[in-house]
Amino acid sequence: MNKILNNNTLKTIFMYSLLVFLMSCTNKEAYKEISSFEKLEIYFKETLVEAAVSLEDLNKANSIEEKKKCYLKARKAFKKCEPILAFVDSENYGYLNQPNILKVEEEDFTDIKINEPTGFQVIEEILFDEVVDTLALKKNVEKTQIRLTFLHKNQTLEFLKKHHILWILRDAINRIALTGITGFDSPVLENSLQESQTVYESLNTIISIFEAEFSNKKLFETWKKEIDESINFLNQTKFNEFNRYIFIKEHTHKSLSLWNETVTDWKVEFPFKQAINYDVTSLFSNETFNINYFTDQKGNPIEDDKVALGKLLFEDTSLSKEKTISCATCHKKELYFTDGVAKSPGTTRNSPTLFYAALQKGFFHDRRTGSLEGQVIDVVNNPNEFHLSLNDLEKRVIEKKEYKEAFKKVYAKDIDNYLIRNAIASYIMSLTPFNSKFDLNMQGKEKTLTKKEINGFNLFMGKGKCATCHFAPLFNGLVPTQFKESEIELIGVPKTKDTINAEIDYDLGRYGVYSTKERKFFFKTPTVRNIEKTAPYMHNGVYTTLEEIVDFYNKGGATGLGFDLEYQTLPPDKLNLTVKEKEDLVLFLKTLTDRY
C-alpha cells in the first residue's frame, strides 16, 4: 500500500464490510440473530478500524496535545482487540506492540534479519518525548495504520471454535497478570492499569457475546461480577501504589477457577495441551506448567526411574575425559545447583542454577543451544569441560553394568548417547519445586508474607520494572503468554565493582554465536528464583550481594555506569528507589528461595 487511506475511506471500508458481512449471514436476520462467532468478528473488525482511524486523526492533528489524545484513543481501541488479535495472529500482534528495541532474528549464519521496530510502543516513546521527532512519528504512525487496515481487510475469525474462545479468555487473563500490570508495553506513560481495565472490558464483551453457551447461568453472572470487581480493583490506585500481589491472588486466580468451571459447563475438550496446564488455578505451582511443552521427549519425561537414572549420570565423574568432573561439579546440589564461584573452573562464565532451567527456550548465557539435550552435547564436547566425543561418552556408560540394567528398565533399549542425554535432561526437568515461601502464599497454603515482602513484590512488578524482563511466575526471560522465546538483553555488566572508573566486561555474549554486531554484550535473562542462594551474580560473577544487584539496576545499568551502548535494552533512567524500597525488594527476592 503506497499511501494512507483517509479517514472517510477507512470509515467507508468498515461500514461496507459490515454490511456485506451482515448480508452474508445464512439466515439474513438482524444482528441479534447471527452467530456468536460472527458477532465476535464484527466486534474485532470494529476495534481495528477504530484504532486505524484514530491514528490517521493523529497525523492530521496540528498540535502535539491533540496528537496525544488521538494516540490514547487509538491505543485504547488496540487494547480492546488485543485478546483476539494476540491469539489469532500473534505475529502481527507482536509487530504492533513490540518494544522500541532493534529486532534481530538469527536463524543461522546465512539468515540474520535486523529490523527497526515500529508500532504503538514506538509511537508512544516518540510522541511523549521532550522533543518530538515529527518525521519519525509520522512514519511510524503510517506503518502502524497500514498494518491495522491490512488486518481489518484480511483477518478472519471463521476458523474459531468454542475451545478457541476459552483460549482467548485465559491468555488475556494471564497476560494482564504477567505483563499487563507491569508496564511491559506502556514504558513511558505507565498506563498499564487503565489499559488492563480496557482488556477486561473487552473480555466482558466477549463473554456476553457467548452468553448462550452457558448452561449454568449463575456461572455467567459470576463471570460478569468478577470482571467488574477486577476492573474496580485496577481503578483504585496509581501505577506505583497498585497491589499486584492481591490482584493476582484474589482476581487472576479466581478468574482461572471460573475458567475451569466454564470448560466443564461448555463441555469443551481441547485438541492439544499448552504451556500452562488446563486445570490450574494458581500461576505459582509445580502443577502450573506442562513440562512436555518444553521438550521433545514423549510420555512422562520426569517419571521417577528416568529422573533417578539421570541423577546418577549427572553426578558421575567417569563421564569426563580425565574422570575428575561431572555435571554436579559446577552445579552443586547444596549450592542450589551452582558452584559458588565467579567463574567455573575451565570456563569464562558464572555457573547458573539449574532450578527451573527446563522451563525456558534457550540455554547457556548466550542462548547458543535450544534444548537441555543440546546443552549436554556442548558440555561433553567442550575441551574445557568433559572433552569427550558422544561416542566416547556412550562407551563410558556401557562399561558399567548398573547402567545397562537401568537403561533396560527405563527405556527397554540398549544404551546410546541420545538416551544418555535424554536421562540427564529428565533429571534437570525435575528441578521445578515451586515451594518457596512466596509460592506457598500464592497457593493459599500459608499466610506468612510480611508487608515489606509483599511491597517488595509490588516493586518488582511495578516501579522497579524488574518483571518487564524477569517475567513471573518463572521470574526469568521466558515471555508470557506464548512462552516461545527466552529473551536476551543488553544491560551493561561491568568488569569489576569499580563505579568510578567502570569498564564494560570484555565478554561479548551472544555476539560470539553469530558475530552479529547488534548483539554485542547481550546475555540471556536468568531466573531470580533462589537468587538468595546462588551468589555471585551476573554472567561474570561480578556482584556478590543482592544489594549490589539492586543498586546496579537502580542507577540505570550501563548508562548509570557511564557506558554508551547503542543497543542497551535496559531502560537508562534511574529507578529512584528509596532506601526502604531497596530493602523491601531484597526481602521479596529472598522469599523465592525453595525449600529444597
Secondary structure, DSSP 8 states (H G I E B T S, - for coil): --S---HHHHHHHHHHHHHHHHHTSTT---GGGS-HHHHHHHHHHHHHHHHHHHHHHHHH-SSHHHHHHHHHHHHHHHHHHHHHHHHH-HHHHHHHB--SS-EEEEEETTEEEEE---BHHHHHHHHTSSS--HHHHHHHHHHHHHHHHHHHHH---TT--HHHHHHHHHHHHHHHHHTGGGTTT-TTT--HHHHHHHHHHHHHHHHHHTGGG-S-HHHHHHHHHHHHHHHHHHTSS-GGG--HHHHIIIIIHHHHHHHHHHHHHTT---SS--SB-TT-S-SSSTTSB-GGGG----S-TT-HHHHHHHHHHHT-GGGSTTS---HHHHSBGGGTSB-SSSS-TTSSS-----TTTTSSS-BTTTT-BSSHHHHHHHHHH-TTTT---HHHHHHHHHT-HHHHHHHHHHHSS---HHHHHHHHHHHHHT-----SHHHHHHTTS-----HHHHHHHHHHHTTT-GGGTSBTTTTBSB-TTT---B-EE----BSSS-SSS--B-S--BTHHHH--GGGTTBEE----TTGGGS-SBSTT--B-SHHHHHHHHHTTTHHHHT---TT--S--S-----HHHHHHHHHHHHTT----
